[in-house]
Amino acid sequence: MSASRTLLVVEDWRGINHSFALVNQFQLVEMLEGTDLDLFHEDAPYFLPHWSRATNWAEFHVSDEEKLFGIPAPDSSSLSDWTYRIYFSTDLQPPKFSKKLTVFLVAELDLDEQSFAPGSNLAEFEAAGGIIGTPSNWSRQRIIDWGFKPETVYVVPHGISRDYFFPLAYDAIRSQRTALGFTGNEVLLLNIGTAIWNKGIDVLLKGFALARQQRKDLRLIFKDQRNTYGVSGDNYIRTTLSNAGLFSDDVINAITLIPANLTMDQMNAMYNIADCYVSPYRAYSVNLPACEAMACGIPVLVTKGGAPDDFVEVSGHRRVDATLPSHVVIQGRNISAYREPDLDHLVAELIQTASKSLSESETVAPDWKSPVHQLLEIMS
């Protein structure tokens, strides 16, 4: 950011573990520690009424919480050139405390009218010099498909905080696995996601059930997001397997469902006990859990194509073949493009999964310094 502009107003969510809020809070910590900004903050209302710090908090470290909740609110005397807005629904209306607006926007499949807050006007936003920051090239293309001018949409990747996501020592991993009832001989597959179509959980469940027929040492840990989105994984797992003719006591008993809200320290432990993070998605804007798993030294197996192609490049990580359906109608919704994972290839890859062996030197995941400075650069 240029020397002539040191004021930035951030409008966002704090205090919950939704991905927008987590990304924003890590960005804020980096802005406070790694820049010379005069930073101001305004809380946006949560999208769902049941969200609260009491029930959805990820528990940042105390020192970071003090920084996050110590940022002053803006007023008429703190007018800045830019406001950075990161919450949902996306609000393109002119900011109160600055001249220009940068908006964080993601698109997994495609945007629709419900993606934007009432009063948002794309033409007026762009005419006023507004710009969009999005975390992947896949998401950028979906945003452009909706109608945003390409020159206004910038890819600003996510980072990972090494203070929260890092490899644990072998003894700590073994102790955690034992405490959760897993043996040392079992190969643990992990997925953290919501049981909705674009996340590909149905593909994962079918692939796991088929692989389990040949590999009885495979176990699946599924951390659902019912605490955030109210979507329970219990019935989804049983219904998906039953509809596919793959339901059995053996498969059900090999799946461990984690319904509880977890702190980031607990999430770090969960990644570390896994042998592979598996995500055969159809569409993601970035797939942050895969990034976090990589930072913990966990091999990932994700769909080929889409957002993770921006960062899943190093040796030891694998990708599932996928086709690219385009301009189709799915569940009554027009979809410009998505990835359909190849189930047979997923099964073959799962069968080949071994206990993790990646060294820390192979875990490539950027911290937040570079992404934050990229964000500030587009506002310079």
PAGU-889603 format. One record per residue (C-alpha): x, y, z. Coordinates in steps of 0.2 Angstrom, whole numbers, m for minus. Example, Ala and Ser with C-alpha at 12.3 -4.5 7.8 and 13.67 -1.06 7.14 Angstrom:
[rec [62 m22 39]];
[rec [68 m5 36]];
***
This chain:
[rec [0 0 0]];
[rec [7 17 m5]];
[rec [14 29 8]];
[rec [0 41 5]];
[rec [m14 29 10]];
[rec [m12 21 27]];
[rec [m30 19 32]];
[rec [m41 4 29]];
[rec [m58 0 35]];
[rec [m63 m19 35]];
[rec [m81 m24 36]];
[rec [m82 m42 41]];
[rec [m87 m56 53]];
[rec [m77 m60 68]];
[rec [m80 m73 82]];
[rec [m86 m88 72]];
[rec [m78 m102 62]];
[rec [m86 m100 45]];
[rec [m73 m100 32]];
[rec [m76 m81 28]];
[rec [m73 m77 46]];
[rec [m57 m88 48]];
[rec [m49 m81 32]];
[rec [m53 m63 37]];
[rec [m47 m65 55]];
[rec [m30 m72 49]];
[rec [m29 m58 36]];
[rec [m32 m46 50]];
[rec [m19 m53 62]];
[rec [m6 m52 47]];
[rec [m12 m34 44]];
[rec [m9 m29 62]];
[rec [8 m38 63]];
[rec [15 m36 46]];
[rec [10 m19 39]];
[rec [10 m1 44]];
[rec [m9 1 41]];
[rec [m20 11 52]];
[rec [m34 m2 53]];
[rec [m52 0 57]];
[rec [m65 m13 59]];
[rec [m84 m14 58]];
[rec [m94 m30 61]];
[rec [m106 m36 49]];
[rec [m122 m46 54]];
[rec [m120 m64 53]];
[rec [m129 m73 39]];
[rec [m138 m86 50]];
[rec [m147 m81 66]];
[rec [m140 m96 76]];
[rec [m122 m91 73]];
[rec [m113 m84 88]];
[rec [m96 m83 96]];
[rec [m103 m95 110]];
[rec [m107 m109 99]];
[rec [m97 m107 83]];
[rec [m80 m100 89]];
[rec [m64 m108 83]];
[rec [m54 m102 98]];
[rec [m39 m91 92]];
[rec [m25 m90 104]];
[rec [m28 m77 117]];
[rec [m15 m65 110]];
[rec [m23 m65 93]];
[rec [m40 m63 101]];
[rec [m34 m48 110]];
[rec [m28 m40 93]];
[rec [m43 m45 84]];
[rec [m56 m38 96]];
[rec [m45 m22 99]];
[rec [m46 m15 82]];
[rec [m55 2 83]];
[rec [m72 6 74]];
[rec [m72 18 60]];
[rec [m80 35 61]];
[rec [m81 51 51]];
[rec [m64 56 56]];
[rec [m56 40 49]];
[rec [m61 41 31]];
[rec [m50 30 20]];
[rec [m48 28 2]];
[rec [m53 9 3]];
[rec [m65 m2 12]];
[rec [m62 m21 12]];
[rec [m78 m31 14]];
[rec [m78 m49 17]];
[rec [m95 m57 22]];
[rec [m111 m65 14]];
[rec [m122 m60 6]];
[rec [m110 m50 m5]];
[rec [m114 m32 m3]];
[rec [m109 m21 m18]];
[rec [m116 m5 m11]];
[rec [m105 10 m8]];
[rec [m95 10 8]];
[rec [m99 23 22]];
[rec [m81 26 27]];
[rec [m71 26 11]];
[rec [m71 31 m7]];
[rec [m68 14 m15]];
[rec [m73 m4 m11]];
[rec [m64 m21 m12]];
[rec [m76 m36 m10]];
[rec [m71 m53 m6]];
[rec [m82 m65 m17]];
[rec [m81 m83 m20]];
[rec [m90 m94 m33]];
[rec [m90 m113 m32]];
[rec [m103 m117 m45]];
[rec [m111 m101 m51]];
[rec [m117 m85 m43]];
[rec [m136 m81 m43]];
[rec [m146 m66 m37]];
[rec [m146 m73 m19]];
[rec [m127 m71 m19]];
[rec [m129 m52 m17]];
[rec [m137 m41 m3]];
[rec [m152 m31 m8]];
[rec [m147 m14 m16]];
[rec [m131 m22 m24]];
[rec [m129 m15 m42]];
[rec [m115 m22 m52]];
[rec [m114 m8 m65]];
[rec [m113 5 m51]];
[rec [m100 m5 m42]];
[rec [m88 m6 m56]];
[rec [m91 12 m62]];
[rec [m86 18 m44]];
[rec [m69 8 m46]];
[rec [m74 m7 m36]];
[rec [m64 m23 m37]];
[rec [m66 m41 m32]];
[rec [m54 m52 m23]];
[rec [m56 m71 m25]];
[rec [m45 m85 m19]];
[rec [m43 m96 m35]];
[rec [m43 m96 m54]];
[rec [m58 m107 m54]];
[rec [m68 m95 m43]];
[rec [m63 m80 m54]];
[rec [m69 m88 m70]];
[rec [m86 m92 m62]];
[rec [m87 m73 m56]];
[rec [m83 m67 m74]];
[rec [m96 m79 m81]];
[rec [m109 m70 m70]];
[rec [m105 m54 m78]];
[rec [m90 m45 m69]];
[rec [m77 m37 m80]];
[rec [m61 m48 m80]];
[rec [m50 m33 m76]];
[rec [m59 m30 m60]];
[rec [m57 m48 m53]];
[rec [m41 m52 m45]];
[rec [m35 m69 m38]];
[rec [m29 m67 m20]];
[rec [m24 m84 m13]];
[rec [m27 m90 4]];
[rec [m13 m94 16]];
[rec [m10 m105 32]];
[rec [m5 m99 49]];
[rec [10 m110 55]];
[rec [5 m105 73]];
[rec [m11 m116 71]];
[rec [m8 m129 57]];
[rec [8 m139 58]];
[rec [15 m157 59]];
[rec [14 m165 77]];
[rec [27 m176 83]];
[rec [25 m195 80]];
[rec [22 m199 99]];
[rec [8 m185 99]];
[rec [0 m192 84]];
[rec [0 m210 90]];
[rec [m7 m205 107]];
[rec [m21 m195 98]];
[rec [m25 m210 87]];
[rec [m26 m222 102]];
[rec [m37 m210 112]];
[rec [m49 m210 97]];
[rec [m49 m229 96]];
[rec [m39 m231 81]];
[rec [m25 m244 79]];
[rec [m8 m241 72]];
[rec [m11 m253 57]];
[rec [m27 m243 51]];
[rec [m25 m231 37]];
[rec [m36 m216 41]];
[rec [m44 m206 27]];
[rec [m51 m188 32]];
[rec [m64 m176 25]];
[rec [m70 m160 33]];
[rec [m85 m154 23]];
[rec [m104 m151 21]];
[rec [m115 m165 14]];
[rec [m120 m155 m1]];
[rec [m119 m160 m19]];
[rec [m104 m149 m25]];
[rec [m93 m155 m11]];
[rec [m94 m173 m18]];
[rec [m97 m182 m1]];
[rec [m108 m194 m10]];
[rec [m94 m199 m21]];
[rec [m82 m200 m7]];
[rec [m94 m212 3]];
[rec [m97 m223 m13]];
[rec [m78 m224 m16]];
[rec [m74 m228 2]];
[rec [m87 m242 2]];
[rec [m80 m250 m14]];
[rec [m62 m248 m8]];
[rec [m66 m255 9]];
[rec [m71 m272 0]];
[rec [m53 m274 m4]];
[rec [m44 m264 10]];
[rec [m51 m269 27]];
[rec [m38 m258 35]];
[rec [m46 m242 28]];
[rec [m56 m231 40]];
[rec [m65 m214 35]];
[rec [m66 m200 47]];
[rec [m80 m187 42]];
[rec [m81 m170 51]];
[rec [m98 m163 46]];
[rec [m103 m145 47]];
[rec [m119 m146 56]];
[rec [m114 m134 69]];
[rec [m112 m120 55]];
[rec [m124 m125 42]];
[rec [m136 m137 51]];
[rec [m133 m151 39]];
[rec [m131 m167 48]];
[rec [m120 m181 41]];
[rec [m129 m196 49]];
[rec [m144 m198 38]];
[rec [m134 m193 23]];
[rec [m121 m207 25]];
[rec [m134 m220 27]];
[rec [m146 m214 13]];
[rec [m131 m212 1]];
[rec [m124 m229 4]];
[rec [m141 m237 4]];
[rec [m146 m229 m13]];
[rec [m130 m235 m20]];
[rec [m133 m253 m14]];
[rec [m117 m251 m3]];
[rec [m124 m251 14]];
[rec [m117 m264 26]];
[rec [m112 m265 44]];
[rec [m94 m267 39]];
[rec [m94 m250 30]];
[rec [m104 m241 43]];
[rec [m93 m247 57]];
[rec [m78 m241 47]];
[rec [m84 m223 46]];
[rec [m82 m211 61]];
[rec [m93 m196 61]];
[rec [m87 m181 70]];
[rec [m102 m169 73]];
[rec [m95 m158 87]];
[rec [m88 m140 85]];
[rec [m69 m141 85]];
[rec [m56 m128 90]];
[rec [m42 m125 78]];
[rec [m30 m134 90]];
[rec [m42 m149 89]];
[rec [m43 m147 70]];
[rec [m24 m147 69]];
[rec [m24 m164 79]];
[rec [m37 m171 68]];
[rec [m27 m167 52]];
[rec [m11 m175 60]];
[rec [m19 m191 64]];
[rec [m25 m194 46]];
[rec [m15 m203 33]];
[rec [m23 m194 19]];
[rec [m35 m180 16]];
[rec [m48 m185 3]];
[rec [m59 m173 m6]];
[rec [m67 m179 m23]];
[rec [m76 m163 m25]];
[rec [m87 m156 m39]];
[rec [m84 m138 m36]];
[rec [m74 m128 m23]];
[rec [m69 m110 m22]];
[rec [m53 m115 m14]];
[rec [m54 m131 m3]];
[rec [m46 m123 13]];
[rec [m46 m140 23]];
[rec [m35 m147 9]];
[rec [m23 m132 12]];
[rec [m23 m135 31]];
[rec [m20 m153 29]];
[rec [m5 m150 18]];
[rec [2 m138 31]];
[rec [1 m152 43]];
[rec [11 m164 32]];
[rec [m4 m174 26]];
[rec [m5 m181 8]];
[rec [m21 m175 m1]];
[rec [m31 m184 m14]];
[rec [m42 m171 m23]];
[rec [m52 m170 m39]];
[rec [m41 m165 m54]];
[rec [m46 m148 m60]];
[rec [m54 m134 m51]];
[rec [m48 m123 m37]];
[rec [m35 m134 m29]];
[rec [m25 m135 m45]];
[rec [m18 m118 m39]];
[rec [m9 m126 m25]];
[rec [m9 m145 m26]];
[rec [7 m147 m36]];
[rec [21 m155 m25]];
[rec [25 m173 m25]];
[rec [16 m185 m14]];
[rec [m1 m178 m17]];
[rec [m13 m186 m29]];
[rec [m28 m180 m40]];
[rec [m43 m190 m46]];
[rec [m47 m189 m64]];
[rec [m63 m180 m68]];
[rec [m74 m174 m83]];
[rec [m79 m156 m86]];
[rec [m98 m155 m88]];
[rec [m103 m138 m94]];
[rec [m119 m128 m97]];
[rec [m130 m140 m88]];
[rec [m145 m140 m76]];
[rec [m142 m148 m59]];
[rec [m156 m149 m47]];
[rec [m165 m135 m56]];
[rec [m150 m124 m57]];
[rec [m140 m118 m72]];
[rec [m122 m123 m70]];
[rec [m109 m116 m81]];
[rec [m96 m129 m76]];
[rec [m91 m142 m63]];
[rec [m79 m157 m61]];
[rec [m87 m174 m60]];
[rec [m74 m186 m51]];
[rec [m71 m203 m59]];
[rec [m77 m215 m46]];
[rec [m67 m230 m53]];
[rec [m51 m219 m52]];
[rec [m55 m214 m34]];
[rec [m57 m232 m29]];
[rec [m41 m236 m36]];
[rec [m32 m222 m28]];
[rec [m40 m226 m11]];
[rec [m34 m244 m12]];
[rec [m17 m238 m15]];
[rec [m17 m226 0]];
[rec [m3 m230 12]];
[rec [2 m223 29]];
[rec [8 m205 27]];
[rec [26 m203 23]];
[rec [27 m185 18]];
[rec [42 m175 26]];
[rec [39 m158 32]];
[rec [50 m151 17]];
[rec [36 m157 5]];
[rec [22 m148 14]];
[rec [20 m133 3]];
[rec [8 m120 10]];
[rec [10 m101 10]];
[rec [8 m91 26]];
[rec [m3 m76 26]];
[rec [11 m63 23]];
[rec [11 m64 4]];
[rec [m8 m66 1]];
[rec [m11 m50 12]];
[rec [2 m40 3]];
[rec [m6 m45 m13]];
[rec [m23 m40 m7]];
[rec [m16 m23 m1]];
[rec [m7 m21 m18]];
[rec [m23 m22 m28]];
[rec [m29 m7 m18]];
[rec [m13 3 m20]];
***
